[in-house]
Amino acid sequence: MVGRPTGPPARTTRPQGHDEREDNTMKITVDRDRCVGAGMCAMTAGEVFEQHEDDGRVVLLLTEPPERCADDVEEAEQLCPSRAITVDPAAS
């Protein structure tokens, strides 16, 4: 199907060994239909985004990343040439 991610679903649960002091401070959504596969997100915030091996478009790994990723995620949103990334910093 066009526009549907074929990679693994984004994790919303905390990974094993998670430090409870690392609260989620944002919610991220991506629009794979808008994505042009530039890869700026994966280069900037590789813990949160990667590129699909078949089409190069964004795959969201974490919908609610830990606070330590906030600066990188916000930078990835700004660098995205197609504006396919949306960050809601108030979601928690």
N, C-alpha and C positions, 0 to 999 in steps of 0.2 A: 504494500500500500504506500502511496506517495504521502510524505509528510508524517508518517508514523515512525517513531523510533523503533529500531529493531535490536538495539543493544539491551543490556540488562536494565531493569527499572531502577530509577533513582532511589537511593536509600533515604529513609526518613527516620530510621532508628539509629540510636547511638552505637558506634562500633564497640566491640569488646575492648575493655581497658580504658573506656572513656572517662575522662576526669570530669566529675559532676560540676566543677566550677566553670567549665567551658559551656556556658549557656548559648543556645541558638539566638541570634539577634536579627536574623533576616530570613526571608523566604525568597527563593529564586525560581523563576520560570523561564523557559526558553521556547522560542518559536522556530522549530526546525524548518518550516516552510520559508521563513525569511532568511535563514542562515545561508551564507555563501561559502562556508568552509575555509575562511581565512585562517582560522586556528589561533587567533590572538587570545581567546579565552583559555584554551588548553596550555598555551605558553605562559600565560600570566597567573592562572589559578588551576594548575594541574590536579590538585586534590579534589576540585569541584567539577571541572569540565574535562572532557576528552573529545577527540574526533572519532567518528565512526570509521572503521577501517574500509568500508565499501564506498561511502559517498563523501567522506571528509566533513560531514556536517556535525554540529555540536551534539554531544551526549551529556546529559546532566547526571553527575554521579551522586550529588548530595543536594536535595531541595532545601535543606535547612542546615547549612554548614556551621561549624563552631565559630565563635567570635574571633579567634585568631586568624581566620580566613577573610574577614570582612574587608580589609584594605585591598587585597588581591582581587576579590570578587567585584568590588566597586570599580576597580581599575579595568577589569575585563569587560564590564558593562560599558564603560566609556570608550574602550578601544574597539568594540565590536562595530565593524563597518556597516553591517546591515541592521543594527539595533535589534538583534534577535534575543537579547538577554534583558530580563526585567528583574530588578532587585527591589523588594519591599523591605526596607530596613526596620519598619515598625512591627512586622510580624514576629511574634514570639510567644 
